[in-house]
Amino acid sequence: MTPPRTLRITELAEATHAGRVRDHNEDRSLAGPEVIAVADGMGGASAGEVAADMAIERMVSLDAPVTGDELADAIERANEEIFAAAAADPDKAGMGTTITAGAVEEGALEVAHVGDSRAYLWRDGELAQITDDHSVVAELVRRGTLTPEEASRHPHRNVITRALGAEERVEVDRMTLDLRPGDVLLFCSDGLTSHLSDDQIEAILREGGSLRATVDRLVRRTNQAGGTDNITVVLARVGWSDREPTLASSDTGETGSHTQEMPVIRGVASAGATKAEASRTPRILEPVRGRRRGRLRPAFVAVAVVLAMVVGAVTWVASRSYVLTESDDGTVQLDNGLPFEILGLSFAVPWQDTGVAAARINEADPGALNGGARGQGEAVAETVGVVLAYGLPDAPVLATAGAPAGERTPQQPQDGADPAP
């Protein structure tokens, strides 16, 4: 029996790349017949990719047809699992991930979203952002303090205010969008949007070609623009269909790059690495071997071993600690590490500078910059609070017409011809 024609995802392509600076890829994505998703892991070492894997696995486990409620519930469950895993394993402390997931059902797109990975709609030659970023600069734009152009150049535009794993509970944004034949959905991590503006992404889409060629072009142009972060892009075309196309895949030939164009086959996920590569234990430190110059006395060896253990333990704790402090320039700064030195060796390095004058905080709240070490999620939340409390001028909040952000439907482009890609 011939399946009925229905509006569905008819073409998929995805690409992921570690970028030109990072030594490994913590992005994960899913391209399937009902669900597409992008997750951007964070937390250092291998913890970020673990969190992203856990989020995507929750999306893979969903059975068709997938509703918006099921998407949001899966994200909430993933958050609970990531939070619990981070609390139970010191090696995973502070790990988290963004997640932007969409499901196509009965001609509509349901989106569930946490973080600053984005979903876009390409229709009639125009690109429209579907999701709202959960970031400091996005909040400042919504308050009218920054313009979108200023936000795109802000040095701390990647500091997010919401992520899976940061808290035991997470608020999930929901959006619903009516689809038309020929619509193309673009889901991506912030590695793409940190270097390419919406206008630049739109211009690349206007160049046309297959979706596979387009995702490769987006990744390549992002690397040419800097490539300072992992880059992941998923493109999905919507159309009338009564059958599934055949599978085709390709490799760009670039180190750290993985691309696929595929039919709507359930449960296809990309990690930018093979399963064998993903299962390898990461090698954090390599021993440095030198020429032996004689035998050391046992007491000296024992002292050296104990000292090495102490320094190693402190370094390990420091790598997972964050401190809100005052920078040399007199601004509020978030350091990664511990606020002290051992034998002249500092265990803290600058991580994010808020640009907020420390004198304002010391005057208003002398105990705010107390130098206490915290986990990444708690420290980022505290930093966001400082920025919002003390870093904003006394300006009126701009009211936005329409429904709340978590329930809004983005403005629909006008009817017209089918898109080019």
Long-range contacts (C-beta under 8 A, 24 or more apart in sequence): 2-242, 3-242, 3-243, 4-242, 5-240, 5-241, 5-242, 6-107, 6-240, 6-241, 6-242, 7-104, 7-106, 7-107, 7-179, 7-181, 7-238, 7-239, 7-240, 8-33, 8-104, 8-238, 8-239, 8-241, 8-264, 9-33, 9-34, 9-36, 9-104, 9-236, 9-237, 9-238, 9-264, 10-237, 10-238, 10-239, 10-240, 10-241, 10-245, 10-264, 11-211, 11-235, 11-236, 11-237, 11-239, 11-245, 11-261, 12-36, 12-211, 12-234, 12-235, 12-236, 12-237, 12-260, 12-261, 12-262, 12-263, 12-264, 12-268, 13-210, 13-211, 13-212, 13-214, 13-215, 13-234, 13-235, 13-259, 13-260, 13-261, 13-262, 14-215, 14-232, 14-233, 14-234, 14-235, 14-259, 14-260, 14-262, 14-270, 15-215, 15-216, 15-218, 15-219, 15-231, 15-232, 15-233, 15-252, 15-257, 15-258, 15-259, 15-260, 16-219, 16-230, 16-231, 16-232, 16-233, 16-257, 16-258, 16-259, 16-270, 16-271, 16-272, 17-219, 17-222, 17-223, 17-227, 17-230, 17-231, 17-232, 17-254, 17-256, 17-257, 17-258, 17-272, 18-230, 18-256, 18-257, 18-272, 19-191, 19-222, 19-223, 19-227, 19-228, 19-229, 19-230, 19-231, 19-256, 20-223, 20-226, 20-227, 20-228, 21-227, 21-228, 21-229, 22-228, 22-229, 22-230, 24-49, 24-282, 25-49, 25-230, 25-256, 25-271, 25-272, 25-273, 26-52, 26-230, 27-52, 27-189, 27-191, 27-230, 27-231, 27-232, 27-272, 28-52, 28-53, 28-55, 28-56, 28-97, 28-232, 28-269, 28-270, 28-271, 29-56, 29-187, 29-232, 29-234, 29-269, 29-270, 30-56, 30-59, 30-60, 30-101, 30-234, 30-268, 30-269, 30-270, 31-234, 31-236, 31-260, 31-262, 31-268, 31-269, 31-270, 32-60, 32-264, 32-265, 32-266, 32-267, 32-268, 33-64, 33-244, 33-264, 33-265, 33-266, 34-62, 34-64, 34-65, 34-66, 34-103, 34-104, 34-105, 34-266, 35-59, 35-60, 35-62, 35-66, 35-71, 35-101, 35-102, 35-103, 36-101, 36-102, 36-185, 36-187, 36-234, 36-236, 37-99, 37-100, 37-101, 37-102, 37-187, 37-234, 38-98, 38-99, 38-100, 38-117, 38-187, 38-188, 38-189, 38-232, 38-234, 39-97, 39-98, 39-99, 39-100, 39-117, 39-189, 40-97, 40-98, 40-115, 40-116, 40-117, 40-189, 40-190, 40-191, 40-230, 40-232, 41-95, 41-96, 41-97, 42-95, 42-96, 42-97, 42-98, 42-163, 42-376, 43-86, 43-92, 43-93, 43-94, 43-95, 43-96, 43-165, 43-376, 44-94, 44-95, 44-319, 44-320, 45-91, 45-282, 45-284, 46-282, 47-86, 47-91, 47-92, 47-93, 47-94, 47-95, 48-95, 48-96, 48-97, 49-271, 49-278, 50-85, 50-92, 50-95, 51-82, 51-85, 51-86, 51-92, 51-95, 51-96, 51-97, 51-164, 51-165, 52-97, 53-271, 54-78, 54-81, 54-82, 54-85, 54-97, 55-82, 55-97, 55-99, 55-164, 56-269, 59-99, 59-101, 60-267, 60-269, 62-103, 64-266, 65-103, 65-105, 65-106, 66-103, 66-105, 66-110, 67-103, 67-105, 67-110, 68-103, 68-110, 68-111, 68-112, 68-174, 68-176, 70-103, 71-101, 71-102, 71-103, 71-110, 71-111, 71-112, 72-112, 72-172, 72-174, 74-101, 74-112, 75-99, 75-101, 75-112, 75-114, 75-164, 75-170, 75-172, 76-169, 76-170, 76-172, 78-164, 79-114, 79-164, 79-165, 79-167, 79-168, 79-169, 79-170, 80-168, 82-164, 82-165, 83-164, 83-165, 83-166, 83-167, 83-168, 86-165, 90-320, 93-320, 93-375, 94-320, 94-375, 94-376, 94-377, 95-165, 96-163, 96-164, 96-165, 96-166, 96-376, 96-377, 97-163, 97-164, 97-165, 98-160, 98-163, 98-164, 98-189, 98-190, 99-164, 100-131, 100-187, 102-185, 102-187, 104-179, 104-236, 104-238, 107-178, 107-179, 108-176, 108-177, 108-178, 108-179, 109-176, 109-177, 109-178, 109-179, 109-185, 110-174, 110-175, 110-176, 111-173, 111-174, 111-175, 111-176, 111-177, 112-172, 112-173, 112-174, 113-172, 113-173, 113-174, 113-175, 114-162, 114-163, 114-164, 114-170, 114-171, 114-172, 114-173, 115-160, 115-162, 115-163, 115-164, 116-158, 116-160, 116-190, 117-187, 117-188, 117-189, 117-190, 118-187, 118-188, 118-190, 118-193, 119-175, 119-185, 119-186, 119-187, 120-185, 120-186, 120-187, 120-188, 120-198, 120-201, 121-177, 121-183, 121-184, 121-185, 121-186, 121-410, 121-413, 122-183, 122-184, 122-185, 122-186, 122-202, 122-205, 122-419, 122-421, 123-180, 123-182, 123-183, 123-184, 123-412, 123-413, 123-416, 123-419, 124-413, 124-414, 124-415, 124-416, 124-417, 124-418, 124-419, 125-206, 125-416, 125-417, 125-419, 125-420, 126-202, 126-413, 127-186, 127-198, 127-201, 127-202, 127-205, 128-410, 128-411, 128-412, 128-413, 129-198, 129-410, 130-175, 130-177, 130-410, 131-173, 131-175, 132-173, 132-405, 132-408, 133-160, 133-190, 134-160, 134-161, 134-162, 134-163, 134-173, 135-159, 135-160, 135-161, 136-160, 136-161, 136-384, 136-387, 136-388, 139-388, 140-392, 142-398, 142-400, 142-405, 143-392, 143-395, 143-397, 143-398, 144-395, 144-396, 144-397, 144-398, 145-392, 145-393, 145-395, 152-197, 155-353, 155-355, 156-352, 156-353, 156-354, 156-355, 157-194, 158-190, 158-194, 158-229, 159-352, 159-380, 159-383, 159-384, 160-380, 161-380, 161-381, 161-384, 163-377, 165-377, 166-377, 166-380, 166-381, 167-377, 171-406, 173-405, 173-406, 174-406, 174-407, 175-407, 175-408, 175-409, 175-410, 176-409, 177-409, 177-410, 177-412, 178-412, 179-238, 180-238, 180-415, 181-238, 181-239, 181-240, 181-418, 182-237, 182-238, 182-239, 182-418, 182-419, 183-237, 183-238, 183-419, 184-211, 184-235, 184-236, 184-237, 184-238, 184-419, 184-421, 185-234, 185-235, 185-236, 185-237, 185-238, 186-233, 186-234, 186-235, 187-233, 187-234, 187-236, 188-218, 188-231, 188-232, 188-233, 188-234, 189-229, 189-230, 189-231, 189-232, 190-229, 191-222, 191-227, 191-228, 191-229, 191-230, 191-231, 191-232, 192-218, 192-219, 192-222, 192-231, 192-232, 192-233, 194-226, 194-228, 194-229, 195-222, 195-225, 195-226, 195-227, 195-228, 196-221, 196-222, 196-225, 205-419, 205-420, 205-421, 206-420, 207-420, 208-420, 208-421, 209-421, 210-261, 210-421, 211-235, 211-236, 211-237, 211-261, 211-421, 212-248, 212-250, 212-259, 212-260, 212-261, 214-421, 215-259, 216-252, 216-259, 219-252, 219-257, 219-259, 220-252, 220-254, 230-272, 232-272, 235-421, 237-421, 310-342, 311-342, 311-345, 314-338, 314-342, 314-347, 315-347, 318-347, 318-348, 320-375, 320-376, 321-373, 321-374, 321-375, 322-351, 322-373, 322-374, 322-375, 322-376, 322-378, 322-379, 322-380, 323-348, 323-371, 323-372, 323-373, 323-374, 323-379, 324-368, 324-369, 324-370, 324-371, 324-372, 324-374, 324-379, 324-382, 324-383, 324-386, 325-369, 325-371, 326-358, 326-362, 326-369, 327-353, 327-358, 329-353, 330-357, 330-358, 330-359, 331-355, 331-356, 331-357, 331-358, 332-356, 332-357, 332-358, 332-361, 332-369, 332-383, 332-386, 332-390, 334-379, 334-380, 334-383, 338-373, 339-371, 339-373, 352-383, 354-383, 354-386, 354-387, 354-391, 355-391, 356-386, 356-387, 356-390, 356-391, 360-390, 361-386, 361-390, 364-390
